[in-house]
Amino acid sequence: MHKDQAQQRVDRIRAFRDELTQLEGEGVLTLPPELRAPVDAHHNRLLRELTRQYDVDVSGADKQLSLGMRIVSLLGALALSAAVFFFFYRFWGGLGTTVQVAVLVVAPLLATASVELAARREPTLYFASLLALVAFACFVLNLVLLGAIFNITPSQNAFLVWGAFALLLAYGYGLRLLQVAGMCSLTGYLAATIGTFGGCYWLSFGERPENFIAAGALLALVPLLPQRKHPHFAGYYRVFGLLCIFIAILILANWGSISYLPWAMNTIESLYQTAGFLLAAAAIALGIRQGWPGVVNLGSTFFVLYLYTKFFDWWWEWMPKYLFFLLLGLIAVGLLLAMRRLRSTMREVMP
């Protein structure tokens, strides 16, 4: 069991108790004390054990505080990473080469050791996540500055090494923040590598959005591999990969001139507009079928975004602005009615 599963169990216990209290208040069901007491004792024991092992949130107030702690942890990690960067920037020129190399080698090692120490002392992993991002920042600076010191030719392989380091920390300690950092790095590596196959210099990989479509597709397929220790990572791969694809398609649907395809710009834009609608609809359908709420929400968001950008192309130039926004509002109402009808239909077919 990992923390997400423990939190789900706690939420089910809370929901069970609330519903049982509601049923008792409505006079529908009242458990006799000899039946209620063992259940309450078991739940209380389970809550204590889960809180001790995973530091789960057992109340609404706990969840609000946990959210605040995650936000503070993220901001603190970003601030400390910036401090590391500006420290190197401020004092780097005054250090000798030997000292520079020693600092670059020791800094990520010390930061990684501090992650291990924090993870052992604090099960919530807030401090471990903060220190892990600092370790990642130190490791990034390590490769960048060592390459500058020894005049190593830069390449996209640095993204691969950064991504591997971030994912090692993510899988070693179950840190989602480092998983995101690793996915960003791997996306850069895959997009740059695919760009070089297409004849681009690797630093120009961002000029061709198709590079990110291929990279996003590869990341979205990662959940097909076993994710036994951290099954909750699979959803992040799916959503992140699809996000890369959707953003790239959105760009190409409006600026077809930057595509690899050797066709007319209008043809390319029409192709990607159609592909965007079809992919968003497929993501919604697949997400509903598989029970992936993140995929459903992402597909719905981009379906509406594609639709609204198309309306902008059609009507903005010649239609009165009040009529344009009125029409958008009416279309939004129509979409809400259609989604409500779809939800009602799904409820009817559910067993």
N, C-alpha and C positions, 0 to 999 in steps of 0.2 A: 504494500500500500504506500502511495506517495501522498504528499500534502493535499493535492486537489481531491483525491478520493476520500481522504479523511474529512476534508471540509464538506464534501457532498454528504457524507454520512451524518455529520453534525447537523447540516441543514435539514436532512430528512427527519432526524429526531425532533428538531424544533417544530417542523411542520406537523409531525404526528401529535405532539403534545398540544399544539394550538388547535388542531382539528378535533382532538378528543375533548378538549375543554369546550369547544364550540358545540359539539354534539351533546355534551352534558348540559350545557346551558339551554339548549333547545328541547331537552327532554327526550332525545332520540335514543341515547345510549349512556348508561352509567355503569362503569366497571366496579364490581365490589372490591373492597379493600384488599381481600386476599389475592385478587388477580392484579390489581393496580400496583401494589407495593413491589412485587418482584420485577415488574417491568420498569418502574421508576428507579429501583436500585440498580438494575442492569444498565439503564441509560446513564445514570449518574456516574457509575463506575467507568463506563465507556467514554463519557465526556472527559473525565479526569485523565484517563489514559491517553486519549487523542490530544488533549491539550498539553500534556507533558511531553509527548513524543514529537508532535508536529506544530504546536502553538497555534491551533486553529481558532477561529472566531466563533464564540458560542453565543453571541448576542449581536443585535444590530449596531450597538455602540462600538463593539469590538471591530466590526467590519469597517465602520467609518474611520476608526483610528488606524486600522491596518492600511486603508487607502491613503490616508495622510502620511503614514510612515513610508509607504512605497514612493510617494511623490517626493518626500524629503530625501529619501535615499537616492533617487535619480538625480535630483538637483545637486545633492552633495557630491555624487560621483562625477557629474559634469564639472562642478567647481574645482574639485581636486585634480581632475584631468587637465583642466585649463591651467591650474597652478603648476603642474609638472611641466607643461609646455612652456609657459612663460619663464619658469625657473631656468630651463635649458636655454631659452632665448636670451635671457639677461646675463647669465654668467658663462655661457659656453665659450665665447671667444677668449676668455682669460685662462682657460684650462689647457694643459698640455695634452698631446695626443694620447699618451699612456693613461692619463687620468680620465680623459674622455671615454676611451674604450672601456676602462674599468667601470666607470659610472653606468655606461650603457648596458653592460653585461649584468651588473649587480642589481640595478634598479628593478627590472621585471622579475628577477628571482626573489628579491625581498618582498615585492608586492604579492607575488604568488604564494609565498610562504605565509604572509599575513592573511591571505584568503583562507588557507587551510586552518590557521589558528582561529580565525573568526568563526568559521563554519563549525568547528568543534565546540566552541564556547556558546554559540548562540544559534538555536535551531531555526529561528525565523529567517535567517540568511540575509537580513537587511544589510548588516555591516559587511558580510561576505560579498554581496552583490556590489556594494559601493567600492570595496577594495578590488574586486575583480575587474571592474571597469577601469580603475586606475592602473592595474597590471596590464590590461590591454593597451591603454594609452602609452605606457612605458615601452611595451613591446613594439608598438608601431614606431615610436621615436627611435627605438633601438635600430630597426632595419633602415629607416630613412637616414639617420645620421651616420651609421656605420658605412652605408653606401656612399655618402658624401665624403667621409674621411678617406676611404680607400678607393674612391673614384670608380665605383662599380656601376656598370650601365644599368639604369633602371628598367624594369619590365613589369608586366602584369602579374608575374609570379609572386610578387610581394603580397598582392591581395589574397592569393591562395594560402600563403603562410600565415597571414593575419587571421584569415577565416578559420584555419585549422586550430590556431591557438585559442581563439575565442570559443570555438565549439568544444574544445577539450575542457575548458573551464565550465562551459554551460552543461555538458553532460556529466562532468565530474561532481558538480555541486547542485545541479538542477536549477540553473540560473537562466531565466527567460531573457533578461536584458542582454546577457552575453550571447544567447542564441540569436537574437536580433542583430547584434554586432557581427556575428559570424556570417549570418545570411547576407548582410549588406556587403561584406568583404567578398564572399563567394560570388555574389551577383556581379560585382565589379570584375572579378577574375574571369568568369564565364563570358560576360559581355565583351570584355577586351579580347579574349582568346578567339571568340567567334568573329569579332571585327577584324582581327589579323587574317583569319581565313578568307575574309571577303576583300582583302587587299588594303585595309586601313592600317595606319600607324596605331599602336595600341592605345596611346593617349587620346586618340580621336574616337574611341568607341562610343562615346555619348552622342556623336553626331548621327548615328543610325539607330533609331529606336528598335528596329527588328532584332538587334543584338540582345536587347532586354526581354523580348518575347521568348527567344530561345532559352535564355538564362532562367526566366521565370518558370517556363514549362519544366525545366529540369528540377528546379527546387520544389515545384508543386508535386512532382513524382516521388520525392524522397519518402513520404509516408508509406509508400509501397514496401519499403524496407522495414524489418522488424524494429519497433520502438518499445522494447520491453521495459527498460528501466524508467524511461520518461515518456509514456504514451501521450501525455498532453502536449509534447513538442510537435506532434504530427499536425495538429490544427494550425500552428504558427507557420509551418512550412507551406501548407496549402494556401492560407490567406496571403502570405507574403509573396509567394510565387504568382498567384492570380493577380495581386495588386500590381506587380511589375508588368504583367501582360496587359492588364486593362489600361494602365497609364500610357504604355507604349502605343496601344491601339488608338487611344484618344488623341494622342499627338499626331499620329499618321493619318487619322481620319480628317484632320484639319490642315495638315501641312504635308501633303503627299510628295512634295519635291525632295524631301530628305530620305525617301525610301530607297532600298536597293532595287526595287522593281523598275525595269526599263520601259514603263508605260506612261501614258499621258497622266498628268497630275490629277485630273478629275476622275479618271478611271481608278487610280490608286486610292483616292479618298473615298470613293463610293464603295470600293471593295472592303476597306477597313471599317467603314461605317456599318456595312452589313455584317461583317465578322464580329464587330463589337456587340451588336444587338443579339446575334445568335449565341455568342459565347456567354454573355450576361444571362440570357434566358436559360441556357444549359446549366450554368452555375447555380441559378436559383432552383431549377428542377432537381439537380443532383444533390444540392445541399438539403433540400426538403426530404428527399428520399433516404439519404444517409444519416440525417440528423446532425448536420453541420451548420449551426446557426451563423458562424462567422462567414462561411461561404455564401449563405443565403443573403445576409446583410450586405456583403460586398457586391454580390451580383445585382441586388436590387438598387443599390446606390449608383452603380455605374450604368445600369439600364436607364435610370431616370436621367443621369448626367448626359449620356449619349443622346437621349431623346430631346433634352432641352437645348443642347448645342445644335442639334439639327433644326429645331424650331428657330433658333437664333439665325441660322444661315438662311432659312426660308423667309422669315417675316420681319426681322429687325429693321432692315433698310427702308422698307416701304410702308410698314404698318404703323399707325399711331401708337405711341408708347403705352398709353393707358389701355388700349385694346390688346396690345401684345401681352401685358402682364395679366389682364383680365382673362385672356385665353389660357395662359399658363395656369392660373388659379383654377379655372374650370377643368382643365386637363388633369390637374392634381386631384380634384374631387372625383373625376371619373376613374382615375387609377385607384383611389381609396375604395370606391364602390366595387370595382372589379376584384380587388384583393380581398375585400370582405366576403364577396360572393364565393371566391375561391376557397377561403377559409371555411365557409359554411359547407361547401361541397366536400371538402376533405374531412370534416367532422362527420358527415353523413356516411362516408364510406369506411370510416374507422370502425373496428370491431368494438 
